[in-house]
Amino acid sequence: MLIGKINIVASFLFVAALMLYGFALFNIAVRRVLLHLPISTGTSRWTSGLALVGMLMPLGILTSLVVGMLPIVIIISGISMILTMGWLTVAVSQTETSS
């Protein structure tokens, strides 16, 4: 029983570390694109706001597990992360690059 408990705890810690790592990479990628590429101010504001909403996913998972709240925060943050990446992809593809 003790070994099973240790395995579950280790698995959850690994998943939590992976989530933190993934959200950090998401945040770094969005900031890097917004800072270094010539993207319009409106697009920058909207995508940075959507990225911030996407960062609420761990809070949504926590409230869903601990409090039993509906996973609406998880769904909204997931959709906002997808919209952020899609919008930035379109914005970067429309920028002009110098040779």
N, C-alpha and C positions, 0 to 999 in steps of 0.2 A: 504493500500500500504506500509506503514511504517513497519508493522508487517511482511509482506512478505520479505521485504528487510532485516530486522534483522534476519529472519530465514535463508535466503540464506547466509548472511555473517557468521552467527554462524556455519552453515553447512560446509562452505569452511574452516573456521578456524579449525574445528574439523578434517576434512580430512587432512589438512596440518599437524596438530599435530600428527595424526596417522601415516602419511608417515614418518615424522621425527623420531618418535619412532621406526617404523619398520626398517628404514635404520640404526638406531643406534644399534638395536639388531642384525641385519645382520652383521654389522661391528664388534661388540663385539664377536659374535660367531666365525667368521672367524679368528680373532686375537687369540682368546683363543685356538682354535684347532691348529693353526700354532705354537704357543708358547709352548704348553704343551705336544704335541704328537710327537713321533719320525717320522716325515715325511721328505722325501728327500728334499734337497735344491732346486732342479729343480721344484718339485711340489709346494713347498712353494712360490717360486718366481712367477710362472705362476698363481697360485690361488690368490695370493695377488694382482697381476696386474689385473686379471679379476674382483676381488672384487672392486678395485678402479674404473674400468670402469663402474661397476654396480652402483656405487655411483653417477654417472652422470645423473641418471634418473630424479631427480627433476629439474635439469637444462634443460633437454630435454622437460619436461612437460611445463616449463616456456616459453621456446623459441617457443614451438608449440602454446601455447595459446596467447602469447603477439605478437610475430613477424609473426606468421602464417607459421612457418617453418614445413616442413614435419616431421613426428614423427620418423625419422630414428634413432635419438639418443635414444629415448625411447625404440625402438625395440632392438637396439644393447646392451643397458645397461641391459634390461630384459634378453636377451639371455646370457649375460656374468654372470649375477647372477645365472641363472639356471646351467650354466656350472661350476661355482665355487662350488656350493653346490653338484653337481653330482661328480665332481672330488674329492672334499674333502671326500665325502662318500666312494668312492672307495679306496682312500688313507688310510682312517682310518680303513676300513675293512681289509686291507692288513697288518696293523701293528701288531706286536706281543705284546701280553700283558703278564705281569708276574703275577702269582697268589699271 
